[in-house]
Amino acid sequence: MKLLSVNVGQARPVPYTSHPDGLTGIDKRPVEGPVMVSAPGPKGTAGSGLAGDAVCDLKHHGGDDQAVYAFAREDLDDWEHELGRTLANGCFGENITTDGLDVSGALIGERWRIGPAVVLQVTSGRIPCRTFQGHLGEPGWVRRFTRKAATGAYLRVIEPGEIRAGDAVEILHRPGHGVTAAMEFRATTTERELLPQLLAAGDDLHPEALAAARKYVAEQAR
């Protein structure tokens, strides 16, 4: 298991984002050399966990629990076949493109060591938005991405450091529950009856997903 690329984006004006300045950093491109990874701070005020990576919509993106977004090259290859077009590393807005790692099947709370120093922890799947659809230029993309549920994974930074393309990825810890990033995604989007099962992941879960699960359980108990 390894990193094929480390991808960062610059803020660029586009016609398909809801950001008030019309800017987005979704167009991530592979970079050469090491990139510093660290916890950026609370969502709403902080952006990406990767140095030099722009996050423009701080309301929905960035922050400690979405510091890094990972997507598997295998899933990009599957989409290439389905869409009939080439998909470069980073084109889904992912910060790290992996090889040999089941990213969507990773367990919430799973910890990865990347390179000699960095440790990341899986928190949730990625919910698609209109900016993602506009960036790819695929009609009905939000619906198609949601239906496939090969969502990739958001991660928080447990131990900071530098990463680079070619770094080995090692799974340090896998929790005993069965809550994967893909399951969390389905529970918070199309299969809300799965929400109670997310509670098994506890505080490892993204706080917004944890709050949604607790709210659902409370409502069902009334």
N, C-alpha and C positions, 0 to 999 in steps of 0.2 A: 504494500500500500504506500502510495506516495503522492506528493503534490505535482501535478503537471504544470500548473502555473499559479502565480499570485497576481491578482488583477485589481487595479485601482482605476477610478474614474475622476474626471475633471467636471466641474459644473459647466453645463452647456445649455443654451436656450433652445427650447423645443416647443412646438404648438400643442403637445398632447399631455402636459402635466397640469395639475391643479395648484402647483406652487405659485404664490402671488407674483413672483418675478419671472415665472416661466422657465425656471432652471431645473435641471435634474443631473444627477451623477450616475445614472443607471448604466451608461455606456462604459463598462469596465474593460480595460485593456491589460494584457500581460505585461509585466515589467521585469527588467533584468536586475539582478543583484538582490541584496537583502532588503526586507521591509519590516519596520518595527511594528509589533502588535502589542496593544495594551488596552486595558479597560478605559473606555472613553468618558464615562460618567453617566448620569441619569438620562433616560429617554426624555425628549422634549427640549433638552438643552445641549446634549452632546450628540456627536455624529458617529463616524466609523471608528472601529478599533484599529484600523490600518493607517499608518502615517501616509499622508498625501492623498487619501481617498475622500472624495467629496460626498457628503450626504446633505441634500438640500431640504427635503421634507422631514424636519425633525419631529413632527407630530406622529408620523407613522413609521419612521425608519431610524436606525441608529440607537445609541444608548447601550448600557452595559449588557442587557439581555439579548440584544441583536447586534453585538459588536462585530461579528464576522458572519458572512453568509457563504455556505459551502454547497457545491453542486457536483454531482458525479459526471465524469466524462462519458460513462456508459449510458447515462440518461440523456445527455446531449446527443450521443450517437443514435439513440432510439428516436429522438425527435427529428434528427436529420433524415432518417429513413421515412418517417411519417410525413414530414413537411416537404421533402424533396429539395432541400437546400442545405448549404454548408452552414454550420453553427460554430463559430470560433469560441475558444475558451474565454469566458468572461461575458459572453453576449447575453446571458440570462441575468446579468447584474451580480454574479457571484464574485466574491473576493478570492476564493480558492477553488480551483478545479482539481478534483481528485481522480486517482486511478486505483482501482481494486478495492474500493470502499463503498459499502452500501449506505449511502448518506441518508436517503429517505427512510431506510429501515433501521437507522441508528436509534437507540433507546434514549429517551429523555433522561438527562443526567449522565449519559455516557461521556467518558473523558478520553480525549485524544492527545497524545504528545506528538508535536510536529517539530522535526529537527531536534536539536539538542536541548532546547530550553522551553519552548512554548507549550502550555497545556490549555486546551479549550474544552468546554462542556456544552453539550447539546441542550437547547432549551425549547425549541419548537420548530414547526414547519414554516414555510413562507406563503403568505396569502397574496395572490396576484392582484394587480391594480391596473387602472387604465394607462398609467405611465408605462408599465411593462408591456401592455398590449400595443400601445403606440410605438414603443421602441422596436418591437419585433415586426410590426406592420402586418400582423396576421388577424384577419377578421374572426371574431368570436374567441379570441385567444384566452381570455379570462375563464370562460366556460370550459374550453378544451383542457387547459392546464389543471383546472379544478377537478375535472372528471378523471384525469389520469392519476392525480394525487402523488406523482413523483416530485415531491415538493422541495427536495433539498433540505437543509437544516440551518437554522440560526444557532450561533454559539456565543457563549460568554467567555471572557478571558480569565482563566484561573491563575496562570503564571505567564507573565509577559516575556517578550524577547523578540528575536528576529527570525523570520522565515524566508524561504526562497524556493523557487522552482527546483524540483528534484529532491526536496527534503522527504525523508521517510515519515510515514504516519503510523503510529502505534496506538492501539486501543489499550489504555491503562486500566479502565474500569467499566464494567457493564452492570447496571443495576439489576435486581432480581425481578422487577415487574416487567410487563410486556408492552408498555406504552412507548410506541415509536413516534418519530417525527411525523410520519405519514398518518398515523392514527390520530395524533393530536390535530393535524390539519383537517382530517375528515370530521372529527368531533366538533371543531369550531366553525365548520362551513356547512357541509351537506348532511351530516349524520349526528345531529345534536344528542340523540339518545346515547351516544358513546361518552358524553361529557362526564358522567359519574366515574367512569373507569380511569379518567385522567388523574383523579385524586391520588391514585397509587404512586404517582411520580412526586407528589409533595412539592416542597419548595424548589426542587430542581427544575420544575416546569416554569415556563415564562409566566410572570405575574399576571398578565392579562388573561391568559388561558386558565390559570388557576382560579382567578376571580370568576370567570365565566362558568367554570365547572361547579364551584361552590354556590353560585347564584342559581344554577339550574337545579341542583340537588335540593336547595332550600325551597324553591318554587314547587317542585314535585312533592315535597313533604306536606304542603299545605292542604 
